[in-house]
Amino acid sequence: MKKVLALLVAAALAGCGEQEADSGAINIIAAHNQTNISSPYQTGMLKLKEVAEQGGEFSVEVHAGTIGTNENELMEKLVLGGADLVLVSPGFMTSAGIDEVDLFSLLYLFDDYEHWETVVDGEVGDKMADIIFAKSGEKYRVVGYWSAGVRHWYGKQPVNSLDDLKQMKIRTQTSGVVSQFWRDAGAVPTSVAWAELYQALSSNVVDASENAYPYLVPMEHHKTANGKYISETGHDYTTRLLLLRNATWEKLGDEQRTRFMAAVHQATQAERQAIYTEESQYKQQAIEGGAIVNTPDRQPFMELAQGIQQQWAERHGMSELVEQIRQAR
């Protein structure tokens, strides 16, 4: 993912060039929407700050939800110059009119983290970065791919087959390819704000939800009546996009980009490792907290998802990229 990393370095540095700290260092404003200061996102951003500031050339301000707790706010800051580097989801990017990025929202597209890394750090990741840069009107660039973990079903009953999903109200996306999968499986996608989900699971507003261990366990969703059963469907190896303001990118010199890129690379590795480590830790914590975990036969789920993948790819002219991802297994 050399191209992606180079983009990240350049972009981050460029935005930084707009403001300079009193010391003369280039100031970079980096932000994500998680207020949890122990989140993997924060781990990655703090690693970026640590490495970038070692030579005294850069000063990195890390904001954990302090300049925006939703992606709309962060993107507004990025476009208008209130931030240089932000982290957002593919779902947000599609709502911004870049439909192709839904490639990374297709369920059961990746077999495991090794497969995911091969794809996002390789040619497919570079092609997607080019598409996003062009369709954003050259306002921002993808400079790195981070993760929010692998997502599983959790609800009021275990899932062992597609039949177990029938008429289950699941808190998930209510539009796009993720919603289509759950609808086709027989479930009922339902919109609930993340901050309200604990109460929704406790009061039968929804029967289930889906997320990764590092997110559902700290919120104690597994301790609710409708979150007790965690079925490891492993349907989504999530992708998060690290975006750099192009105006920032353009202001950096080649040497600055190279030095900053090294920091970005280390930050990316730190964020991913934090996710990988926390998944096993939080799974154990969930079990100790009373959760009942099972792993269903995923083959029927995968077959359903493959049909959706094919339809989406043909509709958006992305069949070649989808097949490239499959061949990378």
C-alpha positions in Angstrom: 0.0 0.0 0.0 2.9 2.3 -0.8 0.7 4.6 -2.9 -1.9 4.9 -0.1 0.8 5.6 2.5 2.4 8.2 0.3 -0.9 9.9 -0.1 -1.5 9.9 3.7 1.9 11.4 4.4 1.5 14.1 1.8 -2.0 15.0 2.7 -1.5 15.2 6.3 1.5 17.3 6.0 -0.1 19.6 3.5 -3.0 20.5 5.8 -0.6 21.0 8.6 1.2 23.6 6.5 -1.8 25.9 6.9 -1.2 26.5 10.5 2.1 26.5 12.3 2.7 26.1 16.0 4.7 28.8 17.8 7.7 26.6 17.6 7.6 26.7 13.8 6.4 23.1 13.5 3.8 22.2 10.9 0.5 21.8 12.7 -1.7 18.9 11.8 -5.2 18.5 13.0 -6.2 14.8 13.1 -9.7 13.7 14.2 -12.0 10.7 14.6 -15.5 10.5 16.1 -15.0 8.0 19.0 -15.0 9.7 22.4 -13.5 6.6 24.0 -9.9 7.6 24.5 -8.8 4.0 24.7 -10.3 3.1 21.3 -8.1 1.6 18.5 -8.7 4.8 16.5 -7.2 6.8 19.3 -4.3 4.4 19.5 -3.5 4.9 15.9 -3.8 8.7 16.1 -1.6 8.9 19.1 1.0 6.8 17.3 0.9 9.2 14.4 1.5 12.1 16.8 4.3 10.3 18.6 6.3 9.4 15.5 5.6 12.6 13.5 6.7 14.8 16.4 10.0 13.0 17.0 12.0 15.3 14.8 10.3 18.5 15.9 9.1 19.3 12.4 5.4 18.5 13.0 2.9 19.2 15.8 -0.1 16.9 15.7 -3.4 17.7 17.4 -5.5 14.6 18.0 -9.2 15.1 18.5 -11.3 12.1 19.9 -14.8 13.3 19.2 -13.9 16.9 20.3 -14.5 18.5 16.9 -17.2 16.2 15.8 -18.9 13.0 17.0 -20.4 12.1 13.7 -18.8 11.8 10.2 -20.8 14.7 8.7 -19.2 17.0 11.2 -15.7 15.7 10.5 -16.1 15.9 6.8 -17.3 19.5 7.0 -14.2 20.3 9.0 -12.0 18.5 6.5 -13.4 20.3 3.5 -13.5 23.7 5.1 -10.0 23.5 6.6 -10.8 22.9 10.3 -9.1 19.5 10.1 -6.4 18.0 8.0 -6.9 14.3 8.6 -10.1 12.4 9.5 -11.4 8.8 9.7 -14.7 7.9 8.1 -16.7 4.8 7.1 -17.6 3.6 3.5 -21.3 4.1 4.4 -20.7 7.8 4.9 -18.8 8.0 1.6 -21.7 6.5 -0.3 -24.1 9.0 1.2 -21.8 11.7 -0.2 -22.4 10.3 -3.7 -19.3 8.1 -4.1 -21.2 4.8 -4.7 -18.1 2.8 -5.6 -16.8 2.8 -2.1 -19.7 0.5 -1.1 -17.3 -2.2 -2.4 -15.9 -2.3 1.1 -19.4 -2.6 2.6 -20.2 -5.9 0.7 -20.6 -8.6 3.3 -18.5 -11.8 3.2 -16.2 -10.1 0.7 -13.1 -11.0 2.9 -12.1 -14.3 4.4 -9.9 -13.0 7.2 -7.7 -10.1 8.2 -4.8 -11.3 6.1 -7.1 -11.3 3.0 -8.4 -7.8 3.9 -4.9 -6.4 4.3 -3.7 -7.9 1.0 -6.6 -6.1 -0.7 -6.6 -2.7 0.9 -2.8 -2.4 0.9 -2.5 -3.5 -2.7 -3.8 -2.5 -6.2 -7.5 -2.6 -5.2 -6.9 -0.1 -2.4 -4.9 2.2 -4.8 -7.7 2.0 -7.4 -10.3 2.9 -4.8 -8.2 5.8 -3.5 -8.0 7.1 -7.1 -11.8 6.9 -7.5 -12.5 8.7 -4.3 -10.0 11.5 -5.1 -11.6 12.1 -8.5 -15.2 11.8 -7.3 -14.6 14.1 -4.4 -13.7 16.9 -6.8 -10.1 16.5 -5.7 -10.9 17.8 -2.3 -9.5 14.9 -0.3 -7.5 11.7 -0.7 -7.5 8.3 0.9 -4.1 7.9 2.6 -4.7 4.9 4.7 -7.1 2.0 5.5 -7.9 1.3 9.1 -10.3 -1.2 10.6 -13.2 -1.3 13.0 -13.0 -5.0 13.6 -15.0 -8.0 12.3 -18.7 -7.8 12.9 -21.0 -10.5 14.3 -24.7 -10.9 15.1 -25.8 -10.6 18.7 -29.4 -10.9 19.8 -32.1 -12.5 21.9 -31.4 -15.9 20.4 -28.5 -17.7 18.8 -28.2 -17.9 15.0 -27.4 -21.2 13.6 -29.0 -20.9 10.1 -30.6 -18.3 7.9 -34.0 -19.5 9.2 -33.1 -18.1 12.7 -33.1 -14.6 11.2 -36.7 -14.6 10.0 -38.6 -11.5 11.2 -35.8 -10.5 13.7 -35.6 -6.8 14.0 -31.9 -6.0 13.8 -30.3 -2.6 14.4 -28.2 -2.1 11.3 -28.0 0.1 8.2 -31.4 0.6 6.6 -30.2 1.2 3.1 -27.5 0.0 0.8 -25.9 -3.4 0.4 -25.7 -4.2 4.2 -29.4 -3.6 4.6 -30.1 -5.7 1.5 -28.3 -8.7 2.9 -30.3 -8.7 6.1 -33.6 -8.1 4.3 -32.8 -11.0 1.9 -32.0 -13.2 4.9 -35.5 -12.5 6.3 -34.5 -10.0 9.0 -35.9 -6.5 9.5 -33.3 -3.8 9.4 -34.1 -1.1 11.9 -32.5 2.3 12.6 -31.4 3.0 16.2 -28.8 5.6 17.3 -25.7 4.0 18.8 -26.1 5.8 22.0 -29.7 4.5 22.3 -29.0 0.9 21.4 -28.5 -0.4 25.0 -32.0 0.7 25.9 -33.4 -0.5 22.6 -32.0 -4.0 23.2 -33.3 -4.0 26.8 -36.8 -2.9 25.9 -37.5 -5.1 22.8 -37.3 -2.2 20.4 -34.9 -4.4 18.4 -34.3 -8.1 18.7 -30.6 -7.9 17.8 -27.7 -5.9 16.4 -24.4 -6.5 14.7 -21.0 -5.2 15.6 -17.4 -6.1 16.6 -16.4 -7.2 20.1 -14.4 -4.0 20.8 -17.5 -1.9 20.3 -20.4 -4.0 21.6 -18.7 -5.2 24.8 -17.7 -1.8 26.3 -21.3 -0.7 25.8 -22.4 -3.8 27.7 -24.8 -4.8 25.0 -24.1 -8.5 25.8 -25.6 -7.9 29.2 -29.1 -7.0 27.8 -31.8 -9.5 27.3 -31.6 -9.1 23.5 -27.9 -9.0 23.2 -26.9 -12.1 25.3 -26.4 -14.5 22.3 -23.4 -13.7 20.2 -23.3 -15.7 16.9 -19.9 -15.3 15.2 -21.3 -14.7 11.7 -18.1 -12.9 10.8 -20.0 -11.1 8.0 -18.0 -7.9 7.7 -14.3 -7.2 8.0 -14.8 -3.5 8.3 -12.8 -0.8 6.5 -12.4 2.8 7.6 -10.9 5.4 5.4 -8.2 7.8 6.5 -8.8 10.9 4.5 -6.4 13.8 4.0 -7.4 17.3 2.8 -5.9 17.8 -0.6 -5.0 21.4 0.1 -2.8 20.0 2.9 -1.2 17.5 0.5 -0.3 20.1 -2.0 1.5 22.3 0.5 4.0 19.7 1.5 7.4 19.2 0.1 8.8 15.8 -1.0 11.0 15.4 2.1 8.2 16.3 4.4 5.9 13.8 2.8 8.4 11.1 3.2 9.0 11.7 6.9 5.3 12.1 7.6 4.5 9.0 5.6 6.6 6.9 7.9 4.5 8.2 10.8 1.3 7.4 9.0 2.5 3.9 8.2 3.3 3.2 11.9 0.0 4.7 12.9 -1.9 2.4 10.5 -0.1 -0.7 11.9 -0.8 0.4 15.5 -4.5 0.9 14.9 -4.9 -2.5 13.2 -2.9 -4.3 15.9 -5.0 -2.7 18.6 -8.2 -4.0 16.9 -6.8 -7.5 16.5 -5.7 -7.7 20.1 -8.8 -6.2 21.6 -11.1 -8.6 19.7 -9.9 -11.6 21.7 -9.7 -9.7 24.9 -13.3 -8.4 24.6 -14.6 -11.7 23.5 -13.3 -13.3 26.7 -14.8 -10.4 28.7 -18.2 -10.9 27.0 -18.1 -14.6 28.0 -17.2 -13.8 31.5 -20.0 -11.3 31.6 -22.6 -13.9 30.7 -22.6 -13.9 26.9 -23.2 -17.2 25.1 -21.1 -17.5 22.0 -21.6 -19.9 19.0 -20.2 -20.1 15.5 -22.8 -21.0 12.8 -22.1 -22.7 9.5 -21.3 -19.6 7.4 -21.6 -21.2 4.0 -25.3 -20.4 3.4 -24.7 -16.8 4.6 -21.8 -16.5 2.2 -23.8 -17.9 -0.8 -26.5 -15.3 -0.1 -23.9 -12.5 0.1 -22.2 -13.6 -3.2 -25.4 -13.0 -5.1 -25.6 -9.5 -3.7 -22.0 -8.9 -4.5 -22.5 -9.9 -8.1 -25.6 -7.7 -8.6 -23.9 -4.7 -7.0 -20.7 -5.1 -9.0 -22.5 -5.3 -12.3 -24.7 -2.3 -11.5 -21.6 -0.1 -10.7 -19.2 -1.5 -13.2 -17.0 -3.0 -10.5 -17.1 -6.7 -11.5 -13.4 -6.7 -12.2 -12.4 -5.3 -8.8 -14.7 -7.8 -7.0 -13.2 -10.7 -8.9 -9.7 -9.3 -8.1 -10.6 -9.4 -4.4 -11.8 -13.0 -4.7 -8.6 -14.0 -6.5 -6.5 -12.5 -3.7 -7.7 -15.2 -1.2 
